[in-house]
């Protein structure tokens, strides 16, 4: 393992819709896309620190406790007095989740630029940011400050995931800003449609033209499109029995980030495809269990589920 990762973004509580004795119930679960990414990286064995803001209620304490117990560093977090933890009410169409968010101000949106420990970021080998937290001006300022940090040498590998949430708004200009200097952009085919009305291939080309080093577009059961330079390749998804796709994209990002920390930044399309192949298998494990963060696998879990996977 080469160095550590830093993840900046949101943590919140998912209220997952289910039934009990015929009644509709909502089960609280730790979540938030960047939170899931950090947990996924730690479960796979990557040292990682989380930068984000938390409410001062029992849900906020639960989120921080989960990070601590998973081995994610929390020195870069802030707890905001008098703010309740944001709730994401999660309903399902088949296996696919739909989210609506509640809480004002959003507990995840209060990390600001002065809260960023530049020495922590400068010492990292990888920096992740993205998701709906960038619609909050304080977090956008914090992410810009972190994104601009250079360490000794070129600084951390920068990975970006738009993880668009149409219900809370879109900002294609912010996506373009971070993508232009990202070493890797991971997005879903749904993100491509919501942002630009693009096909996965067109979105990948758009992001490469902006300056992204590599682009990986997740395609659900079809796998992932990997783009680098002027070439693309389709990495197939594993055959699974899906139960809940919550956190699948986050698991893919966690797998990619773990791969970069383990093996270094790939230099060519084949290297990115190799990382993507492992990452979609990480997502496959998550899809076979309910919830996102709690389903993130260890390397042992991954090897046990996919015995032919070289990992």
Secondary structure, 3 states (H helix, E strand, C coil): CCCCEEEECCCEEEEEEEEECCEEEEEEEEECHHHHHHHHHHHHCCCEEEECEEECCHHHHHHHHHHHHHCCECCCCEEECCCCCCEEEEEEECCEEEEEEECCCCHHHCCCHHHCCHHHHHCCCEEEEECHHHHCHHHHHHHHHHHCCCCCCCCCEEEEECCCEHHHECCHHHHHHHHCCCCEEEEEHHHHHHHHCCCHHHHHHHHHHHCCCEEEEECHHHCEEEEECCEEEEECCCCCCCCCCCCHHHHHHHHHHHHHHHHCCCCCHHHHHHHHHHHHHHHHHHHCCCCCHHHCCCHHHHHHHCCCCCC
